[in-house]
C-alpha cells in the first residue's frame, strides 16, 4: 500500500509539472477510489502552486442511482434526500428538466417537493419519465477542472465533457466554453482530474498519464 500511495503521489507530481506548463494532462484511473484520491491530491497541490483558487464553493452534485423501471415504480426504493429529475412531461404538473427532492415515503406514496412548491406524490406509474439521484457535496474553486456526467443539450454540455470553471458569481458557474451553470440546484458534475479508460477514448490531449497499480490488475486484464 505504501508503494501504491507513493506511485499515486508521483503521478500527481507529474501532472502538476504539466499544469505549470499550461497543459491539462489526461489521467486514466481504473477505479473510482483511485480517481477520488487523485482528485483530492491534485487539488491540494494545485492550490499550493496557486493554480487553483484557495476558496472552495460547495455545490450539490447529483450521482445517479441505478434503478430499473420496476424499481423506480416501487416506493420501497426511495429515501428522503434523494433527488428526482424529469426528462419528459408527467402527470401531476411535472415538467422536463425540473428537480424534486424526496421528502418522505408514506402509505405507498413518494412525496416530493421543489423549493417553491408544495409536496406532491411522484407519479410512480411513469418511471420512464424521470431518474433518481443521490446528493453529495462537491467543492468547486475558480480554475477547477470538472467533468460533465449527464447530457444537458439546453446548455450545450454533454456527458464526458471536460471544462474549467473560469468565474463564480453567486450560484452561477461560468465555464471556459462560455456556458453558465446554475448551482442553486443539483449539478451533474464531478471533478475532472481523472477519467476511466473507456471515457479516455473520447478525448484528445497533449499528455496522457495512467495510474495502474497492482491492486487493479484484474481490471487491467479485463480491459485488454
N, C-alpha and C positions, 0 to 999 in steps of 0.2 A: 504494500500500500504506500510505503514511503517513496518507492521508486515511481509509482503511478502519480503521486502528488508532485514529485519533482518534475516529471515529464510534463504534467499539466502546466506547472508554473513556467517551465522553459517555453512551452508553446505560447503562453500568454506574453512572455517577454519578446519572443519572435514577432508576435502580432503587433506589439507596441512599437517595435522598430519600424514596421511598415506604416503604422498610423502616423508616426512622426514625419515620415516622408510624404504624407498626404495621400497615401494609398489605403484602401479598405480591403484587407485580406478576407478571403472566404475560408472559414474554418469549418471543417467537417467533423461532426461528433456523432457516433453511432447510438449513443444512449442519451435520453433526456436528462438523466442525472449528471452526465458529463457536460452537456450543454449548459445546464444551470450553473455548474461550478465554473465553467469557462466564462460565462457572462459575469458572474459575481467578481471573479478575479480581474477580468479585463476592465470592468467599470472602475474598480478600485485603482488600478494602475493609470487609466485614462484621466481620472480625477487628479491623481498625484502629479501627472505631467501637464495638467492644465488644458487637456484636450477635451474634457467633458466638464460642464458647469458643476460647481460644487453643490448647488441646491437641487434636491430631488423634489419632484412634484408627483405625489401619489395619484395614480389613475386606476380606475376599475378595469381589470382585464376579464374578458369572458372566455372561458375554456369550455369547449363543447363536451356535454355529457353524452356518451354513446348509448342511445336508447333506440330500440326498434319502434316501428309504428305501434305495435301491440303494447309495448311498454309505455310509450307516450300516452296511450289511452287509459292507462292504469294509474289511479291516484296514489297507489302504494309507492310508486317510483319517484314521487316528488317530495322535496324537503323545503321548508321555509328558507328564504335567502337565495334560492335559485332564480335565474332569470329566463324568461321565455321570450323569444323574439320571433315575430311573424314574418314570413316571406311571401304571403298572399293574404287576401281578404278572408275573414272568417266570421261566422255568426257571432252576434253579440257586440258588433261595432269594432272588432279587432282589425287594425289596419296593417298593411305590409310595411315592414321596417320598424314598427313600434316595439318597444321593450316593456315587459311587465314583470314585476318581482312577485315570486310566490310568497304569500303572506301566511297562509295556513291551509291545512288539509283537514276537511271535516265532512263527515256524513257522505263520503263518496265523491266529494267535490273538491277541486283545487281552486282556491280563491287567490286571484292575482290583482295587482294594483300598480298604476303608474303614480308618479309624484303628484300629478294634478288631476287625479281621477279617483272615483270610488272603487271599492272592491267589487269584482265581478267574477263569476265562475269561468274557468278556462274551458273552451269547447273541446273536451277530450275526444269527442266523436270525429274531430277533424285533425288527426295527428299529422297529416301531411302538410298542414298549413304553418307549422312552427317547429322550432328546435329549442332544446333546453341546454342551459349553460350554468356552470358554477362560477362564482365571482372570486377573484383574488386581487390583491393589490400589487400593481406594477409601478416601481419607481422610474420616473422619466425625468431626464435633465436635458437642457439645451445642448445639442451636439449628439444626442442619443441616437444610436442605430437601432431601428426596430424592424420587425418583420410582420407583414400583414398575414393574418391566419384565416381570413374568410373574404370571399369576393364582396366588393361594395361598388357595383357598377355606377351608382349615382355619384360617387366620389372619385371614380376613375382609379380605384385601388383593387388589386386582385391578389388572391391567395399566393403567398410566396414572395411578394414584392418586398424588397429591402429599401428602406427610406431613412432619411435622417430628420430629426426634429431641429429646425433652424431657429424657431422662436416660440415662446409660450406666453400667451396673453390671457390671463384668467384661466378659463377652462378650454381655451382654444389652442390646439397644437398646429403650428404652421410647419409643413414638411418641405423638404428640398425639391420636391416635384410640383410645388405650387398648390398642393392640396391642403385643405384645412380639416382637422378632425375636432369634433365636439366631445370633450372628455367629461361633460356633465352626465353622460350616460356611459354604459359599458362599451369598451372598445375591443375589437378583435385584433389584438396585437400581442407580440411577445418581444423580448429583447433579441436583437438580430446579430449577436456576436458569433453564432454558430448555426449550422444547418445540418440536416440529415444528409446522408449520401444520396438519397433519392431526390431530395429537394435541390441539391447542388447541381444537378444535371440541367436545371433551367436557368442557371446564372453564368454570366461571363465575367471573370475578374482577372486582374493582372497577376494576383498571387493567390494560390490555394494551399492551405495547410490542413493537416489531418491529425486528429488525436485517436490513435489506435493502440490502446493499452492491451495487455494480455487478457485482462478481465472481459474484453469484448471480442475475444477470438471466435466464439461461436457465431456472433453476428457478422463478423468479417467473412467467415466461411459461407454463411447464408447469402451474402450479397454477391459472392463470386459466381 
